Amino acid sequence: MLELTTRHFRYFARLLTKRTLLYTEMVTTGAILHNKPEKFLEYNKEEHPVALQLGGNSPKDLAECAKIGEDFGYDEINLNCGCPSERVQSGSFGVCLMREANLVAECVAAMQNAVKIPVSVKTRIGIDRDDSWDFFLNFVETVAETGCKHWIIHARKAMLKGLSPKENRAVPPLNYETVFKLKQIHPDFKISLNGGIRDLNQAKNILQKTDSVMIGSAAYRTPWILANADCEIFGENAEIKDKSEILEKYIPYAETQLKKGVPPTIITKHLMGLFHGMPDAKKHRVALISRIKL
Ligand SMILES: Cc1cc2nc3c(=O)[nH]c(=O)nc-3n(C[C@H](O)[C@H](O)[C@H](O)COP(=O)(O)O)c2cc1C
C-alpha cells in the first residue's frame, strides 16, 4: 500500500509474523527505469518472503523491471491491475488494464519469460459498468492463458469517475461470492481474496473457500492481528509474542536507519498501529520515540 507498506513497515511486520507473504507498495516501471532502481527496490533481507508489485502497461518495460526485481532477490512479482487513482488512470495502467485483457496477457507473458520467480496479478472484480461476471471471467481467463494462475482479487469493482481512491476502497460493495465462484470454476488457480478483512477469524472463514487472503488496511491499522498469523493460519507452534518484545527488536533497526539518515518520523510512524485501542496510546508512542537514540 503506497506510503504505508514501506520497507520500515515490512521490517516491523516481519517481527510479528514469519510466514505471511509481504508485498511492497506499487512501484511504477517509470520509477525503476528512469532512476537508480535501488531508490525504490532496496529492502531488508529479513522481509522475505516479499513480493514486488509493479505498475505499468508496457510488456517490455514490465519484463525489464520484473528481471531487475528478481535480481534484487524478490520472491514474487505482482502486476497491479486494481489501482484507480487519477495518476494511474492518466498513465493507462492499474485497474484500467481490466479493459485490456489481451495487453495484460502480453505483459504477464513477457514478465514470466523474463524471470523464474512466480508472477501474479492483483485485480478487482470489475470497472465502472464493466462489472458483469462474464467481463471478469473473460479478463481472468484471457490472462490465465499465459499460465499465470495466481490471482489476488480485491472483491469490489472500481469506479473511475466521481470516486476518490479512498472511496474506491469503501463505496463499491464487496462481493466475495464472485471470488469464491472463480475458485470453484478454476480450482487449479491460486486465489487470494482481498477487501474488508478485519481479523484472523474472518480470514479463516474465507480460507475455507480460497487459497489465501490478503489483508491490507487492517494489517496496517491494527498490526497486532499479524502476531497470531503464524500460529492460527499456518499452524505453527509459534512462540507467544509480547508488544514490548517486538518494540525492543525494532529499536536497533530504527537506530541503524537513523544513522543512514532516514528521518525519525518515517521510521516510527509505521509502529503506531501497535498501540491501537490502548488506553494510553499517545503516552506509549512518545515513550517509544524517546527510547530510540536520536
Ligand atoms: C493508503 C493505501 C494505499 C494503497 N496502495 C496500494 C498499492 O500500492 N497497490 C495495491 O495493489 N493496492 C493498494 N491499496 C489497496 C489495498 O491493497 C487493498 O486492495 C484495499 O485497501 C482493500 O483491502 P483492505 O480492505 O484489506 O484494505 C492501497 C490501500 C491504501 C489504504
The ligand as an SDF file (V2000), in Angstrom:
LIG
                    3D

 31 33  0  0  0  0  0  0  0  0999 V2000
   -3.1660    4.1040    1.5320 C   0  0  0  0  0  0  0  0  0  0  0  0
   -3.4030    2.9070    0.6500 C   0  0  0  0  0  0  0  0  0  0  0  0
   -2.5270    2.6710   -0.3830 C   0  0  0  0  0  0  0  0  0  0  0  0
   -2.7200    1.5600   -1.2310 C   0  0  0  0  0  0  0  0  0  0  0  0
   -1.7880    1.2980   -2.1860 N   0  0  0  0  0  0  0  0  0  0  0  0
   -1.9110    0.1590   -2.9240 C   0  0  0  0  0  0  0  0  0  0  0  0
   -0.8910   -0.2370   -3.8430 C   0  0  0  0  0  0  0  0  0  0  0  0
    0.1580    0.4000   -3.9700 O   0  0  0  0  0  0  0  0  0  0  0  0
   -1.1030   -1.3750   -4.5570 N   0  0  0  0  0  0  0  0  0  0  0  0
   -2.2240   -2.1390   -4.4080 C   0  0  0  0  0  0  0  0  0  0  0  0
   -2.3670   -3.1710   -5.0520 O   0  0  0  0  0  0  0  0  0  0  0  0
   -3.1880   -1.7950   -3.5510 N   0  0  0  0  0  0  0  0  0  0  0  0
   -3.0470   -0.6690   -2.8050 C   0  0  0  0  0  0  0  0  0  0  0  0
   -4.0230   -0.3510   -1.9090 N   0  0  0  0  0  0  0  0  0  0  0  0
   -5.2420   -1.1780   -1.8460 C   0  0  0  0  0  0  0  0  0  0  0  0
   -5.0650   -2.3450   -0.8770 C   0  0  0  0  0  0  0  0  0  0  0  0
   -4.0040   -3.1820   -1.2880 O   0  0  0  0  0  0  0  0  0  0  0  0
   -6.3330   -3.1830   -0.8250 C   0  0  0  0  0  0  0  0  0  0  0  0
   -6.5930   -3.7220   -2.0980 O   0  0  0  0  0  0  0  0  0  0  0  0
   -7.5560   -2.3960   -0.3860 C   0  0  0  0  0  0  0  0  0  0  0  0
   -7.2530   -1.4830    0.6520 O   0  0  0  0  0  0  0  0  0  0  0  0
   -8.6590   -3.3470    0.0920 C   0  0  0  0  0  0  0  0  0  0  0  0
   -8.1820   -4.2490    1.0640 O   0  0  0  0  0  0  0  0  0  0  0  0
   -8.3300   -3.9740    2.6460 P   0  0  0  0  0  0  0  0  0  0  0  0
   -9.8050   -3.7720    2.9150 O   0  0  0  0  0  0  0  0  0  0  0  0
   -7.7500   -5.1710    3.3170 O   0  0  0  0  0  0  0  0  0  0  0  0
   -7.5490   -2.6990    2.9280 O   0  0  0  0  0  0  0  0  0  0  0  0
   -3.8390    0.7190   -1.0400 C   0  0  0  0  0  0  0  0  0  0  0  0
   -4.6980    0.9560    0.0450 C   0  0  0  0  0  0  0  0  0  0  0  0
   -4.4790    2.0280    0.8890 C   0  0  0  0  0  0  0  0  0  0  0  0
   -5.3980    2.2340    2.0620 C   0  0  0  0  0  0  0  0  0  0  0  0
  1  2  1  0
  2  3  1  0
  2 30  2  0
  3  4  2  0
  4  5  1  0
  4 28  1  0
  5  6  2  0
  6  7  1  0
  6 13  1  0
  7  8  2  0
  7  9  1  0
  9 10  1  0
 10 11  2  0
 10 12  1  0
 12 13  2  0
 13 14  1  0
 14 15  1  0
 14 28  1  0
 15 16  1  0
 16 17  1  0
 16 18  1  0
 18 19  1  0
 18 20  1  0
 20 21  1  0
 20 22  1  0
 22 23  1  0
 23 24  1  0
 24 25  2  0
 24 26  1  0
 24 27  1  0
 28 29  2  0
 29 30  1  0
 30 31  1  0
M  END
$$$$
